[in-house]
Amino acid sequence: MAKDGTARGGARIGAGKKKKPLADKIAEGKAPRCEVLTIRHESENAEMSPPKKYLSAKQKDGGKLHAKLIYKETWQWLKAHGCESLVPKQLIENYAMVSARHIYCEEQLNKNGMLAPHPTTGEPMTSPFVKMSLDYMKQASQLWYQIFQVVKENCANGYEGANPQNDLMESLLRQVKR
């Protein structure tokens, strides 16, 4: 209750006790929920549903969009951890599309550079692909966090080292030290 007597506010996002990952619960000897085991059992023979056509659409410049490949790789990664039926297909599609658009923006930056001529004055200005790339990268990170959270909470085998983004970061950091 606010000072003026109105009922505003409420629970905040991310507040409260964090959920323990399934692998940690099993390590402590606590039995996991039965529904997780049932879902995992049903998903053992699950096949990947075909990606939507818009994930492999041609770009305006004739280039190829890599979203279909990202979709397949993400689904295979989820299947390897036994969580492919727990993540909604639309979330995987959104992640694939946003990641592919981020890659496209980076390709355009590599091709055209970080500067572009201003449309009216012709003076150099920051390329619009810089801002778009950052926006897509942020969206992709948020979507990946949602996907990885499902794996972290439901992977009975343990999730340490399961995040492919961490492997990429470790390899980059090792290269810097050399």
VEXTOR-152788 format. One record per residue: residue number from 0; residue in one letter; chain; x, y, z of N, C-alpha, C, O in turn. Coordinates in steps of 0.1 Angstrom, whole numbers, plus 5000, padded with zeros to 4 digits. Layout:
N
PT_NUM_A_A_X_Y_Z_X_Y_Z_X_Y_Z_X_Y_Z
...
This chain:
178
PT_0_M_A_5009_4988_5000_5000_5000_5000_5009_5012_5000_5018_5013_5008
PT_1_A_A_5006_5021_4991_5014_5034_4990_5009_5044_5000_4999_5042_5007
PT_2_K_A_5017_5054_5003_5014_5064_5013_5001_5071_5010_4994_5075_5020
PT_3_D_A_4997_5072_4998_4985_5079_4994_4972_5070_4996_4961_5075_4993
PT_4_G_A_4974_5058_5000_4963_5049_5002_4959_5040_4991_4950_5032_4991
PT_5_T_A_4966_5042_4979_4962_5034_4968_4970_5020_4968_4982_5020_4973
PT_6_A_A_4964_5010_4963_4971_4997_4962_4979_4996_4949_4973_4992_4939
PT_7_R_A_4991_5000_4950_5000_4999_4938_5012_4990_4942_5014_4986_4953
PT_8_G_A_5018_4986_4931_5030_4977_4933_5027_4963_4933_5019_4959_4924
PT_9_G_A_5032_4955_4941_5030_4941_4941_5043_4934_4940_5054_4940_4941
PT_10_A_A_5043_4921_4937_5055_4913_4936_5063_4918_4924_5057_4921_4913
PT_11_R_A_5076_4918_4926_5085_4922_4915_5090_4910_4908_5091_4899_4913
PT_12_I_A_5093_4912_4895_5098_4902_4887_5112_4898_4892_5121_4907_4894
PT_13_G_A_5115_4885_4893_5128_4880_4898_5129_4881_4913_5140_4877_4918
PT_14_A_A_5119_4886_4920_5120_4886_4935_5117_4872_4941_5110_4865_4935
PT_15_G_A_5122_4870_4952_5119_4857_4959_5130_4847_4957_5140_4849_4951
PT_16_K_A_5127_4835_4963_5137_4824_4963_5138_4819_4949_5128_4816_4942
PT_17_K_A_5150_4817_4944_5153_4811_4931_5150_4796_4931_5153_4789_4941
PT_18_K_A_5145_4791_4920_5143_4777_4918_5157_4770_4917_5166_4774_4911
PT_19_K_A_5157_4758_4924_5170_4750_4922_5169_4742_4910_5158_4737_4906
PT_20_P_A_5180_4740_4903_5180_4732_4891_5177_4717_4895_5181_4713_4906
PT_21_L_A_5171_4710_4885_5168_4696_4888_5180_4687_4891_5179_4679_4900
PT_22_A_A_5191_4689_4885_5203_4682_4888_5208_4684_4902_5213_4674_4909
PT_23_D_A_5207_4696_4907_5210_4699_4921_5201_4692_4931_5205_4687_4941
PT_24_K_A_5188_4691_4928_5178_4685_4936_5181_4670_4937_5180_4664_4948
PT_25_I_A_5185_4664_4925_5188_4649_4925_5201_4647_4933_5201_4637_4940
PT_26_A_A_5211_4656_4932_5223_4654_4939_5221_4655_4954_5228_4648_4962
PT_27_E_A_5211_4663_4959_5208_4664_4973_5199_4652_4978_5197_4651_4990
PT_28_G_A_5195_4644_4969_5186_4632_4972_5172_4635_4973_5164_4627_4978
PT_29_K_A_5168_4647_4968_5153_4650_4968_5147_4645_4955_5153_4647_4944
PT_30_A_A_5136_4639_4956_5129_4633_4944_5124_4644_4935_5117_4653_4940
PT_31_P_A_5126_4643_4922_5120_4653_4913_5105_4651_4912_5100_4640_4915
PT_32_R_A_5099_4661_4906_5084_4659_4903_5082_4648_4893_5090_4647_4884
PT_33_C_A_5071_4641_4895_5068_4630_4886_5065_4635_4872_5069_4628_4862
PT_34_E_A_5059_4647_4870_5055_4651_4857_5067_4654_4848_5066_4652_4836
PT_35_V_A_5079_4658_4854_5091_4660_4846_5095_4647_4840_5099_4646_4828
PT_36_L_A_5096_4636_4848_5100_4623_4843_5090_4618_4832_5095_4612_4823
PT_37_T_A_5077_4620_4834_5068_4616_4824_5070_4623_4811_5070_4616_4801
PT_38_I_A_5072_4636_4812_5074_4643_4799_5087_4639_4793_5087_4637_4780
PT_39_R_A_5097_4637_4800_5110_4633_4795_5109_4619_4788_5114_4617_4777
PT_40_H_A_5101_4610_4794_5099_4597_4789_5092_4597_4775_5095_4590_4766
PT_41_E_A_5082_4606_4774_5074_4607_4762_5083_4614_4751_5080_4611_4739
PT_42_S_A_5092_4622_4755_5100_4629_4744_5112_4622_4739_5119_4627_4730
PT_43_E_A_5115_4610_4744_5127_4603_4740_5127_4601_4725_5137_4602_4718
PT_44_N_A_5116_4597_4719_5115_4595_4704_5109_4606_4696_5105_4604_4685
PT_45_A_A_5108_4618_4702_5102_4629_4696_5111_4634_4684_5123_4634_4685
PT_46_E_A_5104_4637_4673_5111_4642_4661_5109_4657_4660_5099_4662_4665
PT_47_M_A_5118_4664_4654_5118_4678_4653_5106_4681_4643_5106_4676_4632
PT_48_S_A_5098_4690_4647_5087_4695_4638_5094_4704_4627_5103_4711_4631
PT_49_P_A_5089_4703_4615_5096_4711_4605_5095_4726_4608_5085_4731_4612
PT_50_P_A_5106_4733_4605_5106_4748_4607_5097_4755_4598_5095_4750_4587
PT_51_K_A_5091_4766_4602_5083_4774_4593_5090_4779_4581_5102_4780_4582
PT_52_K_A_5083_4782_4570_5089_4786_4558_5096_4800_4559_5106_4802_4552
PT_53_Y_A_5091_4808_4568_5097_4822_4569_5111_4821_4575_5118_4831_4574
PT_54_L_A_5115_4810_4581_5128_4809_4587_5139_4807_4576_5151_4808_4579
PT_55_S_A_5134_4803_4564_5144_4801_4553_5141_4810_4541_5145_4807_4530
PT_56_A_A_5134_4821_4544_5131_4830_4533_5143_4838_4528_5153_4840_4535
PT_57_K_A_5143_4841_4515_5154_4849_4509_5153_4863_4514_5142_4869_4516
PT_58_Q_A_5165_4869_4515_5166_4883_4519_5164_4892_4507_5164_4887_4496
PT_59_K_A_5161_4904_4510_5159_4914_4499_5171_4915_4490_5170_4917_4478
PT_60_D_A_5183_4914_4496_5195_4915_4488_5199_4901_4481_5210_4900_4475
PT_61_G_A_5191_4891_4483_5193_4878_4477_5201_4869_4486_5204_4857_4482
PT_62_G_A_5205_4874_4497_5213_4865_4507_5204_4855_4514_5192_4856_4512
PT_63_K_A_5210_4846_4520_5203_4835_4527_5202_4839_4542_5211_4843_4548
PT_64_L_A_5190_4836_4547_5187_4838_4562_5191_4825_4568_5187_4814_4564
PT_65_H_A_5199_4825_4579_5204_4813_4586_5195_4808_4597_5199_4800_4605
PT_66_A_A_5182_4813_4598_5174_4810_4609_5170_4795_4609_5169_4789_4620
PT_67_K_A_5168_4789_4598_5165_4774_4597_5176_4766_4603_5173_4757_4611
PT_68_L_A_5188_4769_4600_5200_4762_4606_5201_4764_4621_5203_4754_4628
PT_69_I_A_5199_4776_4626_5199_4779_4640_5188_4772_4647_5190_4767_4658
PT_70_Y_A_5176_4771_4641_5165_4764_4647_5168_4749_4648_5166_4743_4659
PT_71_K_A_5174_4743_4638_5178_4729_4639_5188_4726_4649_5187_4717_4657
PT_72_E_A_5198_4735_4650_5209_4733_4660_5204_4734_4674_5208_4727_4683
PT_73_T_A_5195_4744_4676_5189_4746_4689_5181_4734_4693_5182_4730_4705
PT_74_W_A_5173_4729_4684_5164_4718_4687_5173_4706_4690_5169_4698_4700
PT_75_Q_A_5183_4703_4683_5192_4692_4685_5199_4693_4699_5201_4683_4706
PT_76_W_A_5203_4705_4702_5209_4708_4715_5199_4705_4726_5203_4699_4737
PT_77_L_A_5187_4709_4725_5176_4706_4735_5174_4691_4736_5172_4686_4747
PT_78_K_A_5173_4685_4724_5171_4670_4724_5182_4663_4732_5180_4653_4739
PT_79_A_A_5194_4667_4730_5206_4661_4736_5205_4662_4752_5210_4654_4759
PT_80_H_A_5198_4673_4756_5196_4674_4771_5182_4670_4775_5179_4671_4787
PT_81_G_A_5174_4664_4766_5161_4658_4770_5151_4669_4773_5141_4666_4781
PT_82_C_A_5152_4681_4767_5142_4691_4771_5135_4697_4758_5129_4707_4759
PT_83_E_A_5136_4690_4747_5130_4695_4735_5115_4697_4736_5109_4705_4729
PT_84_S_A_5108_4688_4744_5093_4689_4745_5089_4700_4755_5077_4703_4756
PT_85_L_A_5099_4705_4763_5095_4714_4773_5096_4729_4769_5090_4738_4775
PT_86_V_A_5103_4731_4758_5105_4745_4753_5095_4746_4741_5095_4738_4732
PT_87_P_A_5086_4757_4742_5077_4759_4731_5084_4761_4717_5094_4768_4716
PT_88_K_A_5078_4755_4707_5083_4756_4693_5085_4771_4689_5094_4775_4683
PT_89_Q_A_5075_4779_4693_5075_4793_4689_5087_4801_4696_5093_4810_4690
PT_90_L_A_5091_4797_4708_5102_4803_4714_5115_4800_4707_5124_4808_4705
PT_91_I_A_5116_4787_4702_5128_4783_4694_5128_4790_4681_5139_4795_4677
PT_92_E_A_5117_4792_4675_5116_4799_4662_5120_4814_4664_5127_4819_4656
PT_93_N_A_5114_4820_4674_5118_4834_4677_5133_4836_4679_5139_4845_4674
PT_94_Y_A_5139_4827_4687_5153_4827_4690_5161_4826_4677_5170_4833_4674
PT_95_A_A_5157_4816_4668_5164_4814_4656_5163_4826_4647_5173_4830_4640
PT_96_M_A_5151_4832_4646_5149_4844_4637_5157_4856_4641_5163_4862_4633
PT_97_V_A_5156_4858_4654_5163_4870_4660_5178_4868_4658_5186_4878_4655
PT_98_S_A_5183_4856_4661_5198_4853_4660_5202_4855_4645_5213_4860_4642
PT_99_A_A_5194_4850_4636_5197_4851_4622_5197_4866_4617_5206_4870_4609
PT_100_R_A_5188_4874_4622_5188_4888_4619_5200_4895_4625_5206_4904_4618
PT_101_H_A_5204_4891_4637_5217_4896_4642_5229_4893_4634_5237_4902_4631
PT_102_I_A_5229_4881_4629_5240_4877_4620_5240_4885_4607_5250_4889_4602
PT_103_Y_A_5228_4887_4602_5227_4894_4589_5232_4909_4591_5239_4914_4583
PT_104_C_A_5228_4915_4603_5233_4929_4605_5248_4929_4606_5254_4938_4601
PT_105_E_A_5254_4919_4613_5268_4918_4614_5275_4917_4601_5285_4922_4598
PT_106_E_A_5269_4908_4592_5274_4907_4578_5274_4920_4571_5283_4923_4564
PT_107_Q_A_5263_4927_4572_5262_4940_4565_5272_4950_4571_5278_4958_4563
PT_108_L_A_5275_4950_4584_5285_4958_4590_5299_4955_4584_5307_4964_4582
PT_109_N_A_5301_4942_4583_5314_4938_4577_5316_4942_4563_5327_4945_4558
PT_110_K_A_5305_4941_4556_5305_4945_4541_5306_4960_4539_5313_4964_4531
PT_111_N_A_5298_4967_4546_5296_4982_4544_5304_4991_4553_5306_5003_4551
PT_112_G_A_5308_4986_4565_5315_4994_4575_5306_5000_4585_5293_4998_4584
PT_113_M_A_5311_5006_4595_5304_5012_4606_5298_5025_4603_5289_5030_4610
PT_114_L_A_5302_5032_4592_5297_5045_4589_5289_5044_4576_5291_5036_4567
PT_115_A_A_5279_5053_4575_5270_5054_4564_5268_5069_4561_5269_5077_4570
PT_116_P_A_5265_5073_4549_5262_5087_4546_5248_5091_4551_5239_5083_4550
PT_117_H_A_5247_5103_4556_5235_5108_4561_5225_5109_4549_5230_5114_4539
PT_118_P_A_5212_5106_4550_5204_5106_4538_5202_5120_4532_5199_5121_4520
PT_119_T_A_5202_5131_4540_5200_5144_4535_5213_5152_4533_5214_5159_4523
PT_120_T_A_5222_5151_4543_5234_5160_4542_5246_5152_4535_5255_5159_4530
PT_121_G_A_5246_5139_4536_5257_5132_4530_5268_5131_4539_5278_5124_4536
PT_122_E_A_5268_5137_4551_5279_5136_4561_5279_5122_4567_5269_5115_4567
PT_123_P_A_5291_5118_4571_5292_5104_4577_5284_5103_4590_5284_5113_4598
PT_124_M_A_5277_5092_4592_5270_5090_4604_5271_5075_4607_5275_5067_4599
PT_125_T_A_5267_5071_4619_5268_5057_4623_5258_5049_4615_5246_5053_4612
PT_126_S_A_5262_5038_4610_5253_5029_4602_5241_5025_4610_5243_5021_4622
PT_127_P_A_5229_5024_4604_5218_5019_4611_5219_5005_4616_5212_5000_4625
PT_128_F_A_5228_4997_4609_5230_4983_4612_5236_4982_4626_5235_4971_4632
PT_129_V_A_5243_4992_4631_5249_4991_4644_5238_4990_4655_5239_4981_4663
PT_130_K_A_5229_4999_4654_5218_4999_4664_5209_4986_4663_5205_4980_4673
PT_131_M_A_5206_4982_4650_5198_4971_4648_5205_4958_4653_5199_4949_4659
PT_132_S_A_5218_4957_4651_5226_4946_4656_5225_4945_4671_5223_4934_4676
PT_133_L_A_5227_4956_4678_5227_4956_4692_5213_4952_4697_5212_4944_4707
PT_134_D_A_5202_4957_4691_5189_4953_4695_5186_4938_4693_5180_4932_4702
PT_135_Y_A_5190_4933_4682_5188_4919_4679_5196_4910_4688_5192_4900_4693
PT_136_M_A_5208_4915_4692_5217_4907_4701_5210_4907_4715_5211_4897_4721
PT_137_K_A_5205_4918_4719_5198_4918_4732_5186_4909_4732_5184_4902_4742
PT_138_Q_A_5178_4909_4722_5166_4901_4721_5170_4886_4721_5164_4878_4727
PT_139_A_A_5181_4883_4713_5186_4869_4712_5191_4864_4726_5188_4853_4730
PT_140_S_A_5197_4873_4733_5202_4869_4746_5191_4867_4756_5191_4857_4764
PT_141_Q_A_5180_4875_4755_5169_4873_4764_5161_4860_4761_5157_4852_4770
PT_142_L_A_5160_4857_4748_5153_4845_4744_5162_4833_4748_5156_4822_4752
PT_143_W_A_5175_4834_4746_5184_4822_4749_5183_4820_4764_5183_4808_4769
PT_144_Y_A_5182_4831_4772_5181_4829_4787_5169_4821_4790_5169_4813_4799
PT_145_Q_A_5158_4824_4784_5145_4817_4786_5147_4802_4783_5142_4793_4790
PT_146_I_A_5153_4799_4771_5155_4785_4767_5164_4778_4777_5161_4767_4781
PT_147_F_A_5175_4784_4781_5185_4778_4789_5179_4776_4803_5183_4767_4810
PT_148_Q_A_5170_4785_4808_5164_4784_4821_5156_4771_4822_5156_4764_4832
PT_149_V_A_5149_4768_4811_5141_4755_4810_5150_4743_4812_5148_4734_4819
PT_150_V_A_5161_4744_4804_5171_4733_4805_5177_4732_4819_5178_4721_4824
PT_151_K_A_5181_4743_4825_5187_4743_4838_5177_4737_4848_5182_4730_4857
PT_152_E_A_5165_4740_4847_5155_4736_4857_5150_4721_4855_5145_4715_4864
PT_153_N_A_5152_4716_4843_5147_4703_4840_5157_4692_4835_5153_4681_4833
PT_154_C_A_5169_4695_4835_5179_4686_4830_5184_4678_4841_5191_4683_4850
PT_155_A_A_5181_4665_4841_5185_4656_4852_5200_4652_4851_5206_4648_4862
PT_156_N_A_5207_4654_4840_5221_4649_4838_5230_4660_4844_5242_4657_4844
PT_157_G_A_5226_4671_4847_5235_4682_4851_5236_4692_4839_5235_4688_4828
PT_158_Y_A_5237_4704_4842_5237_4714_4832_5250_4722_4831_5252_4731_4822
PT_159_E_A_5260_4719_4840_5273_4726_4839_5279_4723_4826_5280_4711_4822
PT_160_G_A_5284_4733_4820_5291_4731_4807_5281_4728_4796_5285_4726_4784
PT_161_A_A_5268_4729_4798_5258_4727_4788_5255_4739_4780_5249_4737_4769
PT_162_N_A_5259_4750_4784_5255_4763_4777_5266_4765_4766_5277_4768_4769
PT_163_P_A_5262_4764_4753_5271_4766_4743_5277_4780_4742_5288_4783_4737
PT_164_Q_A_5269_4790_4747_5274_4804_4748_5286_4805_4757_5295_4813_4755
PT_165_N_A_5286_4798_4768_5297_4798_4778_5310_4792_4771_5321_4798_4773
PT_166_D_A_5308_4782_4763_5320_4776_4756_5326_4786_4747_5338_4787_4746
PT_167_L_A_5317_4794_4740_5322_4804_4731_5330_4815_4738_5340_4819_4734
PT_168_M_A_5324_4819_4750_5331_4829_4758_5344_4825_4763_5354_4832_4763
PT_169_E_A_5345_4812_4768_5357_4807_4773_5368_4806_4762_5379_4810_4765
PT_170_S_A_5364_4802_4750_5374_4801_4739_5379_4815_4736_5391_4817_4732
PT_171_L_A_5370_4825_4736_5374_4839_4733_5384_4844_4744_5394_4851_4741
PT_172_L_A_5381_4841_4756_5389_4846_4767_5403_4839_4767_5413_4845_4770
PT_173_R_A_5404_4826_4763_5416_4820_4761_5425_4825_4750_5437_4826_4751
PT_174_Q_A_5418_4830_4740_5426_4836_4729_5432_4849_4733_5443_4853_4728
PT_175_V_A_5425_4857_4741_5430_4870_4745_5442_4868_4754_5451_4876_4753
PT_176_K_A_5443_4858_4762_5455_4856_4771_5467_4852_4764_5478_4855_4768
PT_177_R_A_5466_4846_4752_5478_4842_4744_5485_4853_4739_5496_4851_4732
